[in-house]
Amino acid sequence: MRHFGHLSPQVRRELFHKEPAEFSSQSPARLLSVALGATLYSPATRPRLAGDVLKQARRGVVSMVLCLEDSIDDAEVPGAEENLVRQFAELASAVPAAGSTEPPLLFVRVREPAQITSLVRRLGPSTRLLSGFVLPKFTEERGIPFLEALTAAEADCGRRLFAMPVLESPDLLHLETRVETLTGIARTVDKYRDRVLALRLGVTDFCSAYGLRRSPDMTAYDVQIVASVIADVVNVLGRADGTGFTVTGPVWEYFRLQERMFKPQLRQSPFTGRAEELRAALIEHDMDGLLREIDLDRANGLQGKTCIHPSHIAPVHALSVVSHEEFSDATDILRPERCGGGVLRSAYTNKMNEVKPHRAWAERTLLRAEAFGVAREGVGFVELLAAGSI
């Protein structure tokens, strides 16, 4: 699979200076953690889940979480597990006949550690379509049993399974327990580093602890108590010195009832030159807050995003593409002859590139370029979004 793989080769050539790389569930974890992109959540109770998964894959989704936790009622769990096993088997049968459609990276969000080993046994051969598990309300005390169960499940099925812990516990939010909780989480995920693909932020749970809910024109960073937790999580767990992990952006809760969120003109060629009309269409469809939050996610060290509606996928992926200017700066900084340091003017002649301080940024940028590609000079977010939304 690849990002923007649902577009024709001709359209990709028109959009990209360097196309997104192909990857699979067996690719290196470092690439996969960035390539997750917009991870779409879906309740495991959906009766046509297998068809939904393939439908979203054809629309450019590359990672999905099938949820057995907060998205379903407590009484629905046994039925949801049965449905999940049945739908995985159906999906496994459908994939060979699905032509070029490859299912996304699939993760299951569980409630208890025992579900991990139980589900892997019940899935049987269709486990080949499973990439791992999402672990809720993760702390050191709660997390270790989940990760031990994941290790046992790996041994049972004989394939690599990843964990994506969700950081959403009140102990992480409350000031008097935050440092101790973060330190414990850091110890735990470091011990199981090879199995932890990414850390996810449960901002809705953080807001819940104080009876808060942000409006459509407010980002997570406008809610100061939430912003302080994000900063501390990145401070401890998102460092660029080799000890950190990929931390994903929080969920955006708002969407229009209709799935087609754009005006008809956004379905036209991305090279019509009607950028202002397209931007106006985005604002009209309540996307301004989401776009600002995606920008702030990256500025604060987060990659990708948890998504609960298909209309959020294209904006996240379009804003994840590396611009031609970013790519130019990053490659200049990382040239072998620059390893000794120094300062140089950017090729775009609009900024200073300082080799040593900007090296970690450049390395992260080139990893994102591998996953999402590099836009051609003059191709921007609107053109990428218009194409990706088709």
Disulfide bonds with the S-S distance in Angstrom:
none
